[in-house]
Amino acid sequence: MMIPDVSIIVPVYNVEDYVFECINSLINQTLHNIEIIVVDDGSTDASLDVINKFSDIRIKVISKRNGGLSSARNEGIKIATGKYIAFLDSDDWVEPFAYKTLLDAAIRCNSDIVVCGFYLAYETYSKKITPSSIDNLNIKTEPQYLSKIKVAAWDKLYKRSLFIDNDITYPQGLYYEDTPTTIPLLLKSNVITIIDDPLIYYRQRDGSITKEMKFNNKCFDIYKGLDIIYSFIDEATYKDDHIKRAIDSVYVKKCLIDNIVRVSKYSLQSKYLWDIKRRFFNKNISLLRLYLSKKEFLFSFFILYFPEIIVVKFLDKYIK
């Protein structure tokens, strides 16, 4: 039996209204030599019934007890046989030429990871997101690019060996599990290729982790995710000051800026502002040494060093 060029892993949990469009976009890929690994993570709706209506022999279905997105992805990685791996969320879909385009770029550049553009797919329109193209990027020598690459799992094609040889998996039980997995994968890659083609439709819908109606303390899991990354760079002997500076930049964006914006959207900035600042100061990070845009630097400086009463009022007025 021919080894698949690409194994596409699709975790599924209660998406009966969306999963047909997702799987249908995969079986109609112009790249035919693929395997589609569907991991049903204990769905309680009709998702599995929808999936079982497809008769394509390239589809492998795994049913397991609910364990979360990381658990489902890890199960898919275990049985994947392709040279390359891709992930697709079960409420998203892809262009017919998506994986052919990604694979062609990987072969052309001998890439460990290929990153592509995507569409933010709203109910009535789509917004195109296109990164700047780079053929041959190595984060170990150009760490300033680390915080410019989206940490999502689904906009990339990976050599399967990156996961297997480095024993990299998705941490179970954490929100924002992509960050502590994607960054070690990027650091372990010798060649990263970025193409500007938008190939994936990233559905924007209520009910996702990033759009919860009520505040959830699990948003602070991002601290645990960054701790995993700091441990990884220590264990991997990435002692280079520039790499540490790049990880610190990710910390500022994910743990300081994003968390401040997140709690402010729920009008909880007065409750959590000091704790977010305290965690930052405990890291002994210098903003002046980081790979931040001017806007990111100024916002971070304002949050950290202006009087809290002014910061709280500003956030209440401008962050919704």
Buried (B, 14 or more C-beta within 10 A) or exposed (E): EEEBBBBBBBBBBBBBEBBBBBBEBBBEBEBEBBBBBBBBBBBEEBBBEBBEEBEEEBBBBBEEEEBBBBBBBBBBBEEBEBBBBBBBBBBBBBBBBBBBBBBBBBEEBEBBBBBBBBBBBEEEEBEEBEBEEBEEBBBBEEBEBBBBBBBBBBBBBBBBEBBEEBEBBBBBEBBBBBBBBBBBBBBBBBBBBBBBBBBBBBBBEEEEEEEBEEBEEEBBBBBBBBEBBBEBBEEEEBEEEBBBBBBBBBBBBBBBBBBBBBBBEBBEBBEBBEEBBEBBEEBEBEBEEBBBEEEBBEBBEBBBEEEEEEBBEBBEEEBE
